[in-house]
Amino acid sequence: MPLKIRLYEEGDEMGITKLFYEVFEREMSLEEWRWKYVRGGERKVYSAVAVDERDGIVAHYGGMPHRMIYQGREVYGLAIGDVMTHAGHRGFKLFKEVASLVPDEAVRDGIILGYGFPNERALRLPEKLGLYEKIEDVCEANKETRFWNNAVRYVYKLFPLSYDDRRIDDLWEEEKDNNVLSVVRDRDYLEWRYQRHPLFSYELWGLRKRWSSRLRGLAVLRREDEKERVLIMDFVCPSNKMEALFQKIENVVYAAGGKRLTLWHPEYLKGKMIRMGFSVGSAGTSIPRTTHEQTLRKNEIAGRFFYTMGDTDFL
C-alpha cells in the first residue's frame, strides 16, 4: 500500500511522539507536544505526516505559529520544527511531498513567513530540493564574566520579574517598532515560552533605574546543569540600554558563581556584541526561510529579523 500523505488529524500526536523517539532517541511527552503545537487549545495544528498502513506515522513536518511584528503591523509566522522521517522510509520524494503541505496550508491562512534553525546537515536536503533558502548564519556570542563596579551598578537595578507584570507589555509596546521583523515578545508569549516550558527552567529578570518603577529592559536566563555557563535566552530593551542590561546580568551571574555568558543573535548585532566585550563566532546553525512564493523574500528578511535562542524550540 502506498503511503498516505496528509495534514495533521486529531489523534496523530500519539504517532508523532512515537516517531520522535525512534528518530531522536528522546521521549517527547504529549504535554511537550501540546505545548509546542496547541498552546491553550485554540490553535490550529500546522503539521503534515506520512502514514504507512503497517508502521503508522513514518514522517512528520511541523510548524508552530507565532504572532510577529513586521514593519509595524502584526502578522503571523511559522517556526518549523520536528522534521523527521523513519529510517526505513527516507527518500527525497517523500520528504518533499510532506514538507510542501504545511507552507501551502499556512499561506492559505495568511501566514507570511516560515523559518527555522537547522544545523548545516539538516539544511542540506531542503535547500537542495528548493524548499528552503538560507538567510544568514546565526551568531553565538560568548563572554567570560567579570564584576562591573561602575555607574551602571548604582544607577540601575536588576530584579526578578513576574511573568504577569503589566510592565512587560508596556515595554514591548515601546520597543516593538524598533524591530522590522520579530516574534511578539509580550506577557502572553513569555509566559508560554518560558514559564510553561515542560523541560527547562528559566529566570525572568527586569531592569529599572533605582528611583523609578518603569521597566527599561528584561532578560530570560537559563543556568546549565554545571551552573558555570548561563544562557541569555531572550532580551527586550532599547538599544541605548543594552549595555546596562548586559552588565547588570553579568554582575548577577558572576555573583552566583557563573563563569560564562552565551547568547545567539542576528548578524546585524555582531558589532555591538563585540563592543560589549563578547567574542562572536558561528552558532553552528543558520536561519532559512521556506520558499513559498507568497511569503517574505530573502531581501525582506536578511539583516532585519531579530531572534535569540528563545526563538528555537529545543533550548
SEMAR-261270 format. One record per atom (N, C-alpha, C): residue in one letter; x, y, z. Coordinates in steps of 0.02 Angstrom, whole numbers, padded with zeros to 5 digits, always signed. Each point is the difference from the previous one (the first is absolute). Layout:
N
AXYZ;...
//
This chain:
315
M+00042-00060+00000;M-00042+00060+00000;M+00044+00063+00000;P-00017+00050-00042;P+00039+00062+00000;P-00010+00039+00064;L+00048+00042+00016;L-00006+00043+00058;L-00055+00052-00011;K-00036+00016+00053;K-00049+00053-00002;K+00032+00063+00029;I+00003+00052-00040;I+00032+00063+00021;I-00055+00052+00009;R-00005+00028+00060;R-00055+00045+00014;R+00018+00048+00057;L-00044+00049+00011;L+00008+00045+00057;L-00021-00035+00065;Y+00021+00028+00055;Y-00015-00028+00066;Y-00075-00011+00010;E-00016-00056+00033;E-00068-00014+00023;E+00003-00016+00074;E-00054+00016+00035;E-00002-00011+00072;E+00018-00072+00017;G+00044-00009+00048;G+00023-00066+00019;G+00068-00018-00028;D+00023+00037-00051;D+00065-00014-00030;D+00057+00009+00050;E-00011+00039+00052;E+00054+00015+00047;E+00030-00064+00031;M-00040-00052+00006;M+00026-00063+00027;M+00054-00029-00047;G-00014+00000-00064;G+00048-00025-00049;G+00059+00047-00009;I-00013+00065+00005;I+00054+00050-00008;I+00051-00007+00056;T-00024-00006+00062;T+00046-00007+00057;T+00037-00067-00002;K-00033-00051-00025;K+00033-00066-00007;K+00057+00006-00052;L-00014+00033-00056;L+00051+00009-00051;L+00057+00043+00026;F-00015+00050+00040;F+00052+00043+00028;F+00049-00042+00040;Y-00025-00046+00041;Y+00045-00043+00039;Y+00043-00044-00044;E-00031-00028-00053;E+00037-00044-00045;E+00055+00036-00037;V-00012+00064-00018;V+00049+00038-00039;V+00053+00033+00044;F-00022+00031+00055;F+00045+00040+00041;F+00022-00034+00065;E-00030-00058+00015;E+00016-00038+00060;E-00010+00041+00063;R-00051+00041+00000;R-00022+00037+00059;R-00075+00001+00001;E-00027-00011+00058;E-00073-00001+00005;E-00028+00071-00004;M-00050+00010-00043;M-00039+00062+00001;M-00067-00017+00031;S-00014+00028+00058;S-00064-00014+00033;S-00057+00035-00038;L-00060-00023+00012;L-00058+00034-00029;L-00006+00072+00026;E+00022+00010+00062;E+00001+00068+00028;E+00046+00045-00042;E+00059-00026-00017;E+00047+00040-00040;E-00029+00013-00069;W-00030-00050-00031;W-00030+00009-00066;W-00054+00053+00003;R-00043-00003+00051;R-00054+00051+00005;R+00029+00069+00012;W+00053+00004+00040;W+00032+00065+00012;W+00024+00030-00065;K+00030-00040-00043;K+00026+00025-00063;K-00055+00019-00049;Y-00048-00044-00009;Y-00045+00004-00058;Y-00070+00024+00015;V-00021-00005+00062;V-00070+00016+00016;V-00006+00061+00045;R+00050+00010+00044;R-00002+00053+00050;R-00062-00005+00043;G-00045+00049-00003;G-00059-00001+00043;G-00058-00039-00028;G+00009-00032-00057;G-00054-00041-00028;G-00037+00034-00056;E+00014+00065-00011;E-00037+00038-00050;E+00036+00001-00067;R+00061-00027-00004;R+00041+00006-00060;R-00011-00058-00048;K+00000+00017-00063;K+00000-00051-00053;K+00069-00032-00001;V+00002-00066-00011;V+00064-00036-00002;V+00026+00000-00072;Y+00059+00030-00010;Y+00031+00003-00066;Y+00053-00055-00005;S-00021-00061-00014;S+00045-00056-00008;S-00024-00042-00059;A+00048-00033-00031;A-00015-00049-00053;A+00033-00066+00018;V-00032-00054-00020;V+00026-00066+00016;V-00005-00046-00061;A+00042-00052+00001;A-00006-00056-00047;A-00019-00061+00041;V-00052-00035-00021;V-00026-00056+00039;V+00007-00065-00040;D+00032-00048+00032;D+00008-00067-00029;D-00050-00047+00035;E-00031-00044-00039;E-00052-00044+00028;E+00028-00044+00055;R+00062-00021-00006;R+00030-00044+00050;R+00036+00038+00055;D+00040+00050-00019;D+00044+00035+00048;D-00031+00062+00031;G-00058+00021-00023;G-00031+00061+00026;G+00033+00062-00029;I+00007+00051+00040;I+00030+00063-00023;I+00075-00009-00008;V+00025+00010-00061;V+00071-00012-00015;V+00036+00063-00021;A-00035+00055-00007;A+00032+00064-00016;A-00043+00056+00029;H+00033+00055+00019;H-00035+00056+00031;H+00037+00064-00015;Y-00039+00053-00012;Y+00026+00067-00012;Y-00045+00047+00039;G+00028+00032+00052;G-00041+00041+00044;G+00013+00074-00006;G-00049+00039+00018;G+00006+00073+00001;G-00037+00029+00060;M+00033+00046+00035;M-00030+00032+00059;M-00014+00073-00017;P-00065+00019-00002;P-00016+00069-00018;P+00015+00049+00056;H+00027+00058-00019;H+00015+00053+00048;H-00027+00066-00025;R-00027+00039+00046;R-00014+00070-00016;R+00066+00036-00009;M+00005+00039-00053;M+00061+00035-00016;M-00015+00073-00017;I+00052+00040+00001;I-00005+00069-00023;I+00041+00006-00063;Y-00029+00030-00052;Y+00037+00012-00061;Y-00017+00069-00026;Q+00050+00044-00002;Q-00008+00069-00022;Q-00059+00034+00034;G-00005-00010+00066;G-00049+00036+00040;G-00069-00031+00002;R-00011-00056-00035;R-00065-00032+00003;R+00007-00071+00027;E-00053-00024+00032;E+00002-00067+00028;E-00018-00051-00054;V+00040-00052-00005;V-00009-00052-00050;V+00011-00068+00035;Y-00003-00053-00039;Y+00016-00067+00026;Y+00057-00030-00040;G+00045-00033+00037;G+00053-00040-00030;G-00004-00071+00026;L+00036-00044-00033;L-00001-00071+00018;L+00071-00024+00012;A+00014-00021+00063;A+00066-00028+00016;A-00002-00075-00014;I+00044-00022-00044;I+00001-00070-00021;I+00040-00042+00050;G-00026-00059+00017;G+00035-00043+00047;G-00021-00073-00006;D+00037-00043+00033;D-00015-00072+00002;D-00009-00029-00070;V+00046+00017-00044;V+00001-00028-00068;V+00036-00067+00004;M-00036-00054-00014;M+00029-00067+00012;M-00033-00052-00044;T+00040-00052-00017;T-00023-00055-00040;T+00027-00065+00029;H-00041-00050+00004;H+00020-00066+00023;H+00056-00026-00044;A+00050-00034+00030;A+00059-00023-00036;A-00017-00045-00059;G-00054-00038+00005;G-00018-00046-00053;G-00039+00031-00057;H-00013+00065+00004;H-00042+00032-00051;H+00031+00064-00029;R+00064+00011+00013;R+00030+00063-00021;R+00010+00002-00076;G-00012+00060-00028;G+00009+00010-00071;G-00018+00071-00018;F+00031+00026-00054;F-00011+00069-00021;F-00073+00014-00015;K-00032-00046-00037;K-00069+00011-00022;K-00048+00006+00059;L+00007-00046+00048;L-00044+00001+00059;L+00010+00064+00039;F+00063+00018+00011;F+00014+00061+00039;F-00032+00061-00033;K+00008+00006-00065;K-00026+00058-00035;K-00076+00003+00003;E-00033-00056-00007;E-00073-00001+00002;E-00026+00020+00069;V+00030-00027+00052;V-00023+00016+00068;V+00016+00073+00016;A+00060+00023-00017;A+00022+00068+00017;A-00037+00054-00039;S-00031-00018-00055;S-00035+00050-00042;S-00070+00015+00024;L-00030-00044+00040;L-00069+00010+00020;L-00009+00057+00049;V+00044+00005+00049;V-00009+00049+00053;V+00006+00072-00025;P+00052+00017-00040;P+00003+00069-00025;P-00062+00020-00042;D-00024-00046-00040;D-00061+00015-00039;D-00059+00015+00046;E-00009-00041+00051;E-00055+00011+00048;E+00009+00065+00038;A+00062+00014+00020;A+00013+00061+00039;A-00016+00063-00041;V+00021+00000-00063;V-00012+00058-00044;V-00075+00010-00009;R-00037-00053-00007;R-00073+00007-00007;R-00030+00034+00061;D+00032-00007+00057;D-00025+00031+00061;D+00031+00068+00014;G+00038+00026-00048;G+00028+00067+00006;G+00067+00004+00034;I+00032-00056+00014;I+00067+00001+00031;I+00051+00021-00052;I+00043+00047+00018;I+00044+00032-00050;I+00073-00023+00003;L+00016-00044+00047;L+00070-00020+00008;L+00005-00069+00031;G+00041-00043-00030;G+00020-00063+00031;G+00075+00001+00011;Y+00023-00019+00059;Y+00072+00004+00015;Y+00018-00054+00051;G+00064-00012+00008;G+00023-00049+00049;G+00073+00011+00018;F+00028-00046+00038;F+00070+00006+00022;F+00035-00067-00009;P+00006-00025-00062;P+00034-00064-00011;P+00076+00008+00002;N+00033-00055+00017;N+00073+00000-00008;N+00016-00013-00073;E+00064+00002-00017;E+00021-00004-00070;E-00024-00065-00032;R+00005-00055+00036;R-00021-00065-00027;R-00075-00001-00013;A-00040+00026+00047;A-00072-00001-00008;A-00024+00047-00054;L+00038+00053-00014;L-00018+00048-00051;L+00012-00027-00070;R+00048-00045-00007;R+00024-00021-00066;R-00055-00026-00046;L-00041-00047+00025;L-00051-00030-00042;L-00055+00049-00021;P-00033+00035+00047;P-00052+00047-00022;P+00026+00056-00044;E+00063+00019+00010;E+00030+00052-00043;E+00010-00028-00070;K+00024-00062-00005;K+00010-00033-00065;K-00065-00009-00037;L-00054-00013+00036;L-00066-00011-00031;L-00036+00066-00014;G+00030+00056+00018;G-00030+00065-00013;G-00055+00018+00049;L-00004-00035+00057;L-00052+00014+00049;L+00021+00054+00049;Y+00066+00007+00011;Y+00027+00050+00045;Y+00050+00043-00037;E+00005+00063+00022;E+00053+00045-00023;E+00034+00030+00061;K+00064-00009+00005;K+00037+00025+00057;K+00000+00076+00001;I-00016+00028+00058;I+00001+00072+00010;I+00068+00023+00026;E+00021-00030+00055;E+00064+00019+00030;E+00021-00052+00052;D+00064+00002+00017;D+00024-00041+00056;D-00020+00034+00066;V-00016-00042+00049;V-00015+00025+00066;V+00065+00009+00039;C+00008+00057+00032;C+00060+00014+00039;C-00008-00022+00072;E+00055-00025+00029;E+00002-00016+00071;E+00052+00045+00033;A-00021+00035+00052;A+00044+00045+00037;A+00016-00032+00068;N+00063+00004+00019;N+00023-00028+00064;N+00042+00052+00036;K-00005-00003+00067;K+00039+00048+00040;K+00015-00031+00068;E+00063+00004+00020;E+00018-00019+00069;E-00024+00056+00046;T-00033-00020+00054;T-00031+00051+00043;T+00051+00037+00043;R-00018+00062+00014;R+00038+00042+00046;R-00051+00041+00039;F+00023+00036+00051;F-00045+00042+00039;F+00009+00073-00020;W-00054+00032-00019;W+00002+00070-00022;W-00014+00046+00060;N+00052+00033+00024;N-00007+00047+00056;N+00003+00071-00029;N-00054+00020-00033;N-00002+00065-00034;N-00066+00034+00012;A-00014+00052-00037;A-00062+00038+00011;A-00062-00042-00012;V+00004-00046-00048;V-00058-00043-00015;V-00020-00039+00063;R+00049-00023+00038;R-00015-00039+00061;R-00045+00039+00047;Y+00008+00065+00004;Y-00037+00041+00049;Y-00062+00031-00030;V+00001+00014-00064;V-00058+00034-00031;V-00056-00049-00014;Y+00016-00062-00018;Y-00051-00049-00021;Y-00006-00057+00050;K-00059-00028+00001;K-00014-00059+00042;K-00027-00056-00044;L+00028-00059+00007;L-00026-00060-00033;L-00037-00041+00053;F-00062-00018-00016;F-00042-00032+00052;F-00041-00056-00032;P-00017-00051+00040;P-00043-00054-00026;P-00068+00029-00021;L-00022-00018-00059;L-00060+00028-00030;L-00053-00055-00006;S-00061+00016+00018;S-00055-00047-00006;S-00026+00000-00072;Y-00018-00059-00024;Y-00025-00006-00069;Y-00066+00037-00011;D-00036+00014+00053;D-00064+00036-00008;D+00006+00075+00012;D+00061+00025+00005;D+00011+00071+00011;D-00021+00040-00062;R-00045+00046+00009;R-00027+00039-00057;R+00054+00043-00033;R+00053+00014+00035;R+00053+00041-00029;R+00034-00035-00059;I-00005-00066-00003;I+00028-00037-00057;I-00034+00022-00065;D-00066+00004+00002;D-00037+00023-00060;D+00015+00072-00016;D+00008+00041+00052;D+00017+00071-00012;D+00068+00005-00035;L+00049-00040+00024;L+00066+00001-00030;L-00003-00023-00073;W-00037-00053-00012;W-00005-00025-00069;W-00033+00053-00045;E-00052+00033+00023;E-00032+00052-00040;E+00049+00056-00017;E+00044+00016+00047;E+00049+00053-00013;E+00053-00022-00050;E+00017-00064+00000;E+00057-00024-00039;E-00017-00035-00065;K-00063-00020-00009;K-00016-00043-00057;K+00016+00032-00067;D-00010+00065-00007;D+00011+00032-00064;D+00074+00010-00016;N+00043-00015+00048;N+00072+00002-00013;N+00025-00065-00032;N-00044-00048-00007;N+00015-00063-00033;N-00040-00003-00065;V+00034-00009-00056;V-00036-00008-00063;V-00038-00066+00000;L+00032-00053+00025;L-00030-00067+00000;L+00019-00035+00064;S-00049-00023+00038;S+00013-00033+00064;S-00062-00036+00023;V+00010-00053+00038;V-00056-00030+00037;V-00023+00050+00053;V-00064+00004+00012;V-00028+00044+00051;V+00022-00026+00069;R+00037+00042+00036;R+00026-00020+00065;R-00040+00035+00055;D-00062-00017+00006;D-00043+00028+00052;D-00009-00050+00057;R-00043+00016+00048;R-00010-00045+00057;R-00024-00069-00021;D-00047-00001-00047;D-00028-00064-00022;D+00054-00045-00029;Y+00043+00028-00042;Y+00054-00040-00030;Y+00050-00023+00052;L+00024+00046+00043;L+00052-00018+00048;L-00026-00053+00049;E-00063+00006+00020;E-00029-00049+00046;E-00003-00068-00033;W-00022-00002-00063;W-00003-00064-00036;W+00070-00028-00011;R+00044+00040-00026;R+00065-00025-00022;R+00044-00022+00058;Y-00003+00037+00056;Y+00048-00013+00053;Y-00032-00028+00064;Q-00052+00032+00025;Q-00029-00025+00063;Q-00033-00068-00009;R-00030-00013-00057;R-00037-00062-00010;R+00042-00053-00037;H+00064+00012-00011;H+00040-00048-00036;H+00002-00066+00039;P-00014-00057-00033;P-00005-00063+00036;P+00067-00032+00018;L+00056+00024-00028;L+00064-00033+00010;L+00050+00042+00040;F+00002+00065-00011;F+00053+00042+00028;F-00029+00053+00048;S+00044+00024+00044;S-00018+00054+00045;S+00038+00063-00021;Y-00033+00057+00005;Y+00029+00063-00021;Y-00010+00052+00055;E+00039+00054-00003;E-00007+00056+00046;E-00016+00062-00041;L-00050+00038+00022;L-00019+00062-00033;L+00023+00058+00045;W+00040+00045-00030;W+00027+00057+00037;W-00021+00065-00034;G-00013+00051+00042;G-00017+00065-00025;G+00053+00052+00017;L+00005+00052-00041;L+00047+00054+00012;L-00039+00065+00010;R+00017+00037+00052;R-00029+00066+00011;R+00053+00045+00032;K-00011+00065-00004;K+00042+00046+00038;K-00021-00004+00074;R+00047+00010+00044;R-00014-00010+00071;R-00054+00046+00027;W-00009+00059-00030;W-00049+00047+00025;W-00065-00002-00041;S-00007-00049-00043;S-00059-00003-00043;S-00027-00072-00003;S-00065-00006-00010;S-00030-00066-00008;S-00008-00019-00073;R+00016+00045-00046;R-00007-00014-00071;R+00048-00054-00023;L-00026-00049-00035;L+00041-00055-00024;L+00039+00023-00061;R+00066-00006+00003;R+00043+00023-00055;R+00031-00057-00039;G-00011-00062+00022;G+00025-00057-00036;G-00018-00064+00036;L+00004-00056-00034;L-00010-00065+00032;L+00044-00051-00034;A+00014-00054+00035;A+00040-00054-00027;A-00022-00066+00031;V+00006-00053-00039;V-00015-00068+00023;V+00065-00039+00001;L+00016-00030+00057;L+00061-00037+00009;L-00015-00074+00012;R+00046-00042-00023;R-00003-00072+00016;R+00068-00021+00024;R+00003-00026+00060;R+00063-00024+00029;R+00008-00074-00018;E+00055-00017-00031;E+00012-00069-00019;E+00017-00043+00061;D+00000-00065-00009;D+00007-00046+00057;D+00062+00013+00041;E+00055+00015-00034;E+00062+00011+00037;E+00003+00070+00031;K-00049+00043-00016;K-00009+00066+00029;K+00054+00050-00020;E+00053-00022-00033;E+00053+00047-00017;E-00017+00042-00061;R-00039-00028-00046;R-00021+00038-00059;R-00074+00017+00006;V-00015+00062-00014;V-00070+00024+00002;V-00018+00023-00070;L-00057-00024-00025;L-00025+00020-00065;L-00047+00060+00007;I+00014+00052-00039;I-00048+00055-00006;I-00048-00020-00055;M-00057-00027+00020;M-00047-00028-00048;M-00036+00054-00039;D-00013+00056+00032;D-00041+00052-00032;D+00011+00066+00035;F-00013+00054-00036;F+00003+00066+00031;F-00040+00050-00041;V-00026+00049+00035;V-00036+00057-00031;V+00024+00062+00035;C+00024+00049-00038;C+00021+00063+00030;C+00013+00050-00056;P+00000+00064+00016;P+00022+00050-00050;P+00073-00011-00016;S+00020+00019-00059;S+00070-00009-00020;S+00048+00035+00047;N-00019+00058+00026;N+00045+00038+00043;N+00001-00026+00072;K-00040-00051+00015;K+00000-00030+00066;K+00029-00071-00001;M+00022-00023-00059;M+00024-00069-00005;M+00063-00011+00041;E+00046+00048-00002;E+00062-00007+00038;E-00014-00004+00074;A-00046+00042+00025;A-00017-00001+00071;A-00033-00066+00018;L-00046-00024-00041;L-00033-00063+00013;L+00050-00057+00004;F+00046-00003-00048;F+00047-00056-00002;F+00051+00004+00057;Q+00020+00060+00019;Q+00047+00007+00056;Q-00034-00022+00066;K-00063+00018+00009;K-00035-00021+00061;K-00011-00076+00000;I-00015-00029-00058;I-00006-00073-00004;I+00067-00032+00019;E+00054+00028-00027;E+00066-00028+00013;E+00017+00003+00074;N-00018+00055+00034;N+00013+00004+00072;N-00039-00052+00039;V-00063-00011-00018;V-00041-00049+00035;V+00028-00070-00011;V+00019-00015-00061;V+00027-00066-00016;V+00068-00010+00035;Y+00042+00050-00002;Y+00066-00005+00031;Y-00007-00011+00076;A-00045+00036+00031;A-00009-00006+00073;A-00025-00069+00020;A-00035-00034-00046;A-00025-00067+00014;A+00049-00055-00021;G+00059+00019-00023;G+00051-00048-00018;G+00002-00019-00074;G-00042+00032-00040;G+00000-00013-00072;G+00063+00028-00032;K+00030-00039-00045;K+00063+00021-00030;K-00005+00023-00072;R-00057-00016-00033;R-00004+00018-00071;R-00072+00014-00020;L-00008+00050-00042;L-00065+00016-00030;L+00001-00020-00073;T-00056-00027-00024;T-00006-00020-00070;T-00069+00021-00025;L-00002+00026-00061;L-00064+00016-00031;L+00006-00007-00076;W-00057-00007-00033;W-00004+00002-00073;W-00030+00067-00020;H+00022+00024-00058;H-00027+00064-00023;H+00008+00004-00076;P-00038+00044-00033;P+00008+00009-00072;P+00065+00035-00017;E+00020-00006-00062;E+00064+00028-00022;E+00004+00075+00010;Y-00057+00035-00006;Y+00004+00073+00004;Y+00019+00026+00070;L-00003-00043+00051;L+00021+00020+00067;L+00072-00019+00016;K+00035-00028-00048;K+00068-00025+00012;K+00046+00056+00026;G+00000+00057-00033;G+00044+00055+00021;G-00015+00023+00071;K-00064+00004+00017;K-00019+00022+00067;K+00023-00049+00053;M-00007-00065-00015;M+00021-00051+00047;M+00076+00004+00011;I+00037+00009-00052;I+00074+00005+00006;I+00019+00061+00041;R-00035+00056-00011;R+00015+00061+00039;R-00016-00010+00074;M-00047-00045+00016;M-00017-00014+00070;M+00046-00053+00030;G+00050-00023-00038;G+00049-00046+00028;G-00011-00073-00014;F-00048-00016-00043;F-00013-00069-00018;F+00044-00021-00059;S+00019-00063-00001;S+00029-00029-00060;S-00057-00032-00039;V+00000+00009-00066;V-00055-00021-00042;V+00024-00049-00053;G-00034-00057-00005;G+00014-00049-00051;G-00064-00031-00025;S+00005-00056-00034;S-00058-00033-00027;S-00034-00043+00054;A-00067+00002+00000;A-00038-00042+00047;A-00006-00072-00026;G+00024-00012-00061;G-00007-00067-00029;G-00067-00013-00030;T-00039+00053-00006;T-00066-00006-00031;T-00012+00062-00043;S-00052-00002-00039;S-00017+00057-00043;S-00075+00010+00003;I-00022+00055-00029;I-00072+00012-00004;I-00019+00005-00074;P-00039-00048-00024;P-00026+00002-00068;P-00074+00022-00001;R-00024+00015-00059;R-00071+00011-00009;R-00028-00056-00043;T-00063-00016+00009;T-00033-00045-00047;T-00014+00041-00063;T+00004-00032-00058;T+00003+00037-00063;T-00067+00010-00035;H-00054-00009+00036;H-00066+00011-00032;H-00002+00070-00029;E-00026+00006-00060;E+00003+00064-00036;E-00041+00055+00032;Q-00047-00018+00044;Q-00042+00051+00031;Q+00023+00019+00071;T+00061-00019+00017;T+00028+00020+00065;T+00056+00052-00011;L+00025+00027+00056;L+00052+00051-00004;L+00061-00026-00037;R+00031+00044-00039;R+00060-00018-00038;R+00062+00009+00043;K+00055-00027-00024;K+00063+00004+00037;K+00019+00072+00013;N-00007+00043-00050;N+00022+00070+00009;N-00045+00039+00047;E-00059-00028+00016;E-00045+00032+00048;E+00015-00024+00072;I+00041-00051+00006;I+00014-00030+00065;I+00071+00012+00023;A+00048-00008-00045;A+00072+00003+00018;A+00018+00067+00032;G+00032-00003+00057;G+00021+00060+00034;G-00056+00037+00035;R-00060-00031+00002;R-00058+00034+00030;R-00034-00042+00055;F+00015-00064+00002;F-00035-00047+00044;F+00037-00003+00067;F-00035+00021+00054;F+00028-00007+00067;F-00020-00067+00028;Y+00050-00040+00018;Y-00014-00066+00030;Y+00053-00015+00052;T-00017-00046+00045;T+00045-00020+00054;T-00004-00076+00008;M+00035-00027+00050;M-00007-00071+00015;M-00073-00019+00013;G-00038+00047+00027;G-00069-00014+00017;G-00045-00011-00060;D+00023+00017-00059;D-00040-00011-00059;D+00004-00072-00024;T+00044-00040+00030;T+00002-00071-00014;T-00050-00037+00044;D-00010-00064-00015;D-00044-00040+00043;D+00040-00053+00038;F+00067+00003-00003;F+00040-00053+00029;F+00050+00023+00052;L-00003+00063+00021;L+00046+00026+00051;L-00039+00028+00059;
//
